[in-house]
Amino acid sequence: MQHMKRFTVLLLFPFLVLSCSAQQKNGPSLVIEGDATHSFGTIHHTDKPEHRFVLRNTSADTVRITSVKASCGCTAAVVSGSTIPPGGSTSVDVTFLPPRTTNGHVSKTVSVYTEGDRQKQYLLRIEAEIESFFTVSPDKIQMDTLITRNVATATLRLTNASKDTQRIVEVQGALAVEYRGYDGTAAPQVISIEDVKASPREFTLAPGASQDITVQFMPIHEGKLMGSLVMYAGPETRQVEFFGLLRRP
């Protein structure tokens, strides 16, 4: 009986080896060392953080990287080598350029495409919290119902929350109306509001200083107010959205 047990174990052992080998062959060849997601933490618009992902080939076959594509133009990715022999590795260097108009949490991906591998695509991800140099009050302009052909006025306050002096090189209003015809039943069309005036249009803010900005415009068409006030400040562009309803007298 003891010889039978040994014989059974010997029969099972090759089966286990074959099963493990088949599982490895059928699985992905590349292993991302560390984590496939990297967080840069809190950054500013002037930062250009970088991170290196390392991909190692754990299979017995050569794997080739055919292309590396980022999810947006704000992310650049460079691969150190496109051919990865068995046991070899390559690196993907990712650089993130914070978009001028984006604040808060962002998440971007880099797709790595391969051949000679059962898994044809690998996803690398970077994340960050983009901190603005400014605070705005209010952060959105919700206007009451406005009467067409009357001057409308809104005011907001921009504060320099950074430790450096900031220069606002231009303030520009881009407002429009979603117009649905005289009786409100026509297909919607977006009509720009002409002559949107913002004052002051340029100024300098010391650290902690604030500036009130006044916006004036005279809508002609009734409908839904949309658009934003745009403040250009070096590497950062800050926007405040406008909302409201326009009706005839």
C-alpha positions in Angstrom: 0.0 0.0 0.0 2.9 2.4 0.8 4.4 1.7 -2.7 1.0 2.5 -4.3 0.9 5.9 -2.5 4.4 6.8 -3.8 3.5 5.7 -7.3 0.3 7.9 -7.2 2.4 11.0 -6.0 4.9 10.4 -8.8 2.1 10.3 -11.4 0.5 13.5 -10.0 3.8 15.5 -9.9 4.3 15.8 -13.7 0.7 16.8 -14.1 1.2 19.7 -11.6 4.3 20.9 -13.4 2.6 20.7 -16.8 -0.4 22.6 -15.4 1.7 25.4 -13.9 3.7 25.7 -17.2 0.5 25.9 -19.2 -0.9 28.6 -16.9 2.3 30.7 -17.2 2.3 30.3 -21.0 -1.4 31.3 -21.3 -1.1 34.3 -19.0 0.5 37.8 -19.8 4.2 37.8 -20.4 5.0 41.2 -18.9 5.0 42.1 -15.2 4.8 45.7 -14.1 7.3 46.1 -11.3 5.8 48.0 -8.3 2.3 49.3 -9.3 0.6 50.1 -12.6 -0.7 53.3 -11.0 1.5 56.1 -9.7 0.3 59.2 -7.8 2.3 62.4 -8.0 0.4 63.8 -5.1 -0.3 67.6 -5.0 1.3 69.5 -7.8 1.0 73.0 -9.4 0.7 74.1 -13.0 4.4 75.0 -13.1 5.4 71.4 -12.2 6.4 68.7 -14.8 6.6 65.5 -12.7 8.1 62.4 -14.1 7.8 58.7 -13.3 9.4 55.5 -14.6 7.4 52.3 -15.0 9.5 49.1 -15.4 8.0 46.2 -17.4 9.8 42.7 -17.0 9.3 39.8 -19.4 8.6 36.6 -17.3 7.9 34.4 -20.3 10.2 32.2 -22.4 9.4 34.2 -25.6 10.6 37.6 -26.8 8.0 40.3 -26.5 8.0 43.5 -28.7 6.3 46.8 -27.8 4.7 48.1 -31.0 3.5 51.4 -29.7 2.9 53.5 -26.6 0.0 55.9 -26.5 -1.0 58.5 -23.9 -4.7 59.3 -23.3 -4.1 63.0 -23.9 -1.6 65.6 -25.1 -0.7 66.6 -21.5 1.1 63.2 -21.0 4.3 62.2 -22.8 5.6 58.6 -22.7 9.0 57.3 -23.9 10.0 53.6 -24.0 13.6 52.7 -23.5 13.6 49.6 -25.6 10.9 48.0 -27.8 12.3 44.4 -27.8 12.2 42.6 -24.5 14.0 39.1 -24.4 13.0 36.4 -21.9 13.9 37.7 -18.4 14.7 41.2 -19.8 13.0 44.4 -18.9 12.2 47.9 -20.4 11.1 51.2 -18.9 8.4 53.6 -19.9 9.2 57.2 -18.7 6.0 59.3 -18.3 6.0 63.0 -18.0 2.9 64.9 -17.0 2.3 68.5 -18.1 -0.7 69.9 -16.0 -3.3 71.4 -18.4 -3.6 75.2 -17.9 -7.4 75.1 -17.2 -7.5 71.9 -15.0 -7.6 71.9 -11.3 -8.3 69.2 -8.7 -7.9 65.5 -9.2 -6.7 64.2 -12.6 -6.1 60.6 -13.8 -4.4 59.8 -17.2 -3.5 56.5 -18.8 -0.7 55.3 -21.0 -1.4 52.3 -23.2 1.4 49.9 -24.1 0.7 47.7 -27.1 2.6 44.5 -27.7 3.1 41.5 -30.0 4.4 38.1 -29.1 2.3 38.3 -26.0 -1.2 36.9 -25.2 -2.1 40.2 -23.6 -1.9 42.8 -26.3 -2.4 45.9 -24.2 -1.1 47.1 -20.8 -2.4 50.1 -19.0 -0.2 52.4 -16.9 -1.9 55.2 -14.9 -0.8 58.4 -13.4 -2.8 60.6 -10.9 -2.3 64.0 -9.4 -4.1 66.7 -7.4 -3.5 70.0 -9.3 -3.6 72.9 -6.9 -4.5 76.3 -8.3 -2.5 79.4 -7.4 -5.9 81.2 -6.9 -9.2 81.0 -5.1 -12.3 82.5 -6.6 -15.5 83.6 -4.9 -18.0 82.6 -6.0 -16.6 79.7 -7.9 -19.7 79.8 -10.2 -21.8 82.8 -11.2 -25.5 81.9 -11.0 -27.4 84.9 -12.2 -31.1 85.6 -11.6 -33.5 85.8 -14.5 -32.2 88.6 -16.8 -34.2 90.8 -19.1 -32.9 91.1 -22.7 -31.6 94.5 -23.9 -30.7 95.5 -20.3 -27.2 95.7 -19.0 -26.4 92.8 -16.6 -23.6 93.0 -14.1 -21.7 90.3 -12.1 -18.8 90.6 -9.7 -16.3 88.0 -8.4 -13.2 88.1 -6.3 -9.9 86.5 -7.2 -7.3 85.9 -4.5 -3.7 84.9 -4.8 -3.3 81.7 -2.7 0.3 81.1 -3.6 3.5 82.4 -2.0 4.6 84.3 -5.1 3.3 87.4 -6.8 1.0 86.5 -9.7 0.4 88.5 -12.8 -3.0 88.3 -14.5 -2.2 89.2 -18.1 -5.8 89.2 -19.4 -9.4 88.8 -18.3 -11.8 87.9 -21.0 -15.5 87.0 -21.0 -16.9 84.4 -23.4 -20.7 84.3 -22.9 -23.5 82.9 -25.1 -27.2 82.2 -25.2 -28.8 78.9 -26.1 -31.6 80.4 -28.3 -34.7 78.3 -29.3 -36.5 80.9 -31.4 -39.1 83.5 -30.6 -41.6 81.0 -29.2 -39.0 78.7 -27.6 -39.8 75.6 -29.7 -37.2 75.8 -32.5 -34.0 73.7 -32.6 -31.4 75.2 -30.2 -28.6 77.4 -31.6 -25.8 79.0 -29.6 -25.5 82.8 -30.2 -22.5 84.6 -28.7 -23.1 87.7 -26.6 -21.2 90.6 -28.1 -19.2 93.2 -26.2 -18.7 91.5 -22.8 -16.7 93.9 -20.7 -14.5 92.8 -17.8 -12.7 95.2 -15.5 -9.9 95.3 -14.7 -8.5 93.4 -17.6 -5.0 93.0 -16.2 -3.4 93.4 -12.8 -0.8 92.0 -10.4 -1.6 90.2 -7.1 0.8 90.0 -4.2 0.7 86.8 -2.1 -2.6 86.8 -0.2 -4.0 89.8 -2.1 -7.4 89.9 -3.7 -9.0 91.7 -6.6 -12.7 92.2 -7.5 -13.5 91.7 -11.2 -16.7 93.2 -12.6 -18.3 91.8 -15.7 -21.0 93.6 -17.8 -22.9 92.5 -20.8 -26.2 93.2 -22.6 -28.0 90.1 -24.0 -30.2 90.5 -27.0 -31.7 87.0 -27.3 -33.8 85.1 -24.8 -32.8 81.6 -23.7 -30.3 79.9 -21.4 -27.1 81.8 -20.4 -23.9 79.9 -20.7 -20.2 80.6 -20.9 -17.4 81.7 -18.6 -15.0 84.4 -17.5 -11.4 83.4 -18.4 -8.4 84.7 -16.4 -5.0 84.1 -18.0 -2.1 84.0 -15.5 1.2 82.7 -16.9 1.1 78.9 -16.8 -2.5 78.8 -15.4 -5.8 79.7 -16.9 -8.7 80.0 -14.5 -12.3 79.9 -15.6 -15.6 80.8 -13.8 -18.7 79.5 -15.4 -21.9 81.6 -15.8 -25.5 80.3 -15.6 -28.8 82.1 -15.9 -32.0 82.6 -17.8 -32.8 85.4 -20.3 -36.3 86.5 -21.1 -37.9 89.3 -23.1 -39.4 92.4 -21.3 
